[in-house]
């Protein structure tokens, strides 16, 4: 595994041609474009230097692992750019996708000493990393940060339960509609247009996440297009044309 350290304890970062987002991350917490989405938003800007002084910024190229299943847990991360997938391989070689990680998402604490999933970059990605010890120290010094982490853990648990319900009882159209609505909600939280969904992942990724075959996912996209609920300019851009219909399909997960 190769983690590319971009900045460590405020050391200068060489510019990366064509990669403006990396330069923005290098300006520190006050210049981070996803700070309002990240756990560090629990701290006032004037106290953010306490986190920044302890942070390492890491960069991954598409397909590169951040951590591997079974490795000793070494730190926590916030995604600042790009997209990653959380995966697990079954003994028979099948792959499960447990979730997707987008800017602002936190890869955090766990009661286990080793990682339960492999996390790898879908696109070129950057993350902010803290050691477990440093994050525990920050939580001790700033209780509001610990509360934010607890709230996020509860949200993630609720989302996991909802996805398990979807896998247990929903048909493919309902599963896909729920996925698209979830992605739209992420866009809205980022302050972006939620009538359009950007899908950096492949159809295979989506199929492995929804517990379907790639063919079934493709047919479900086709059915949603034919009924006028969505339009797809290309495989990675989906326009949500009939949000009421999609919400109704997604409601079956509740």
C-alpha positions, 0 to 999 in steps of 0.5 A: 500500500502506498499513501502519498503524503501531501502535507504534514504538520503544515510543511509546504506542499508542491503544486500538482498541475491541474489539481486545484482541489489539492492546492485548496486542501493544502491551504489548511482547515480554513481553506477546506472546501468540505469543512462544513460537511466534515466532523471538524465543523463541530469546532469553531474556525479559531480552534481548527488549528488544533486539528490542523496541527495533527493532520496528514493529507494523503492522496490516492490514485484511482484503484489504490487502497487506503486500507486493506481488510485485516490490517491493523487499524491505524487512524481515522480519515475525512474524505476531502476530494474524490470518491471511495468504496468500502468492500469485502471479499467473500471466501468464494471470491464474490465482492460485496460493496458496503458503501461509498465515501464522498467528500465530507464523509468520516472513516472513523472509530471502531471497536475492532483493532483491525479493519473489517473492509478494504477501502479503495479509491474509485477516483483520484482522492484526497483525505485528511488523516489523524492517528487514533491517539490524536483523535481521542485527545481532540475529543477529550479536549473538545467534547463537541467533537465527540458529540459530532462523532457519536451523531455520525455513528448513529446516522451511519447505523441507521443507514446500514439498517435501512440498506439491510431492509432494502436488500431483504424486501425491495425489488430492483427498481425500488433499490435503485430509486432509493440509491439515486435518492440517497445520492441526490440527498448527498448532493443537497448537503454539499450545496449542489443541484440535487436534480442531477446525480453524479455517479463516479462508481461503475454499474458493477459497483452499484450492483454489488452494493444493491445485491443485484446483478449488473444486468438487473441494474442496467434493466432497472436504469432502462425502466426508470428512463422509459417511464420518464423518471430519469434521464442519463446523458452518460453512465455517470450523470443521471438527471432526476426528472420525476422526483415524486415517483423516485421518492415513492419508490424509495419510501418502501425502505422506511 
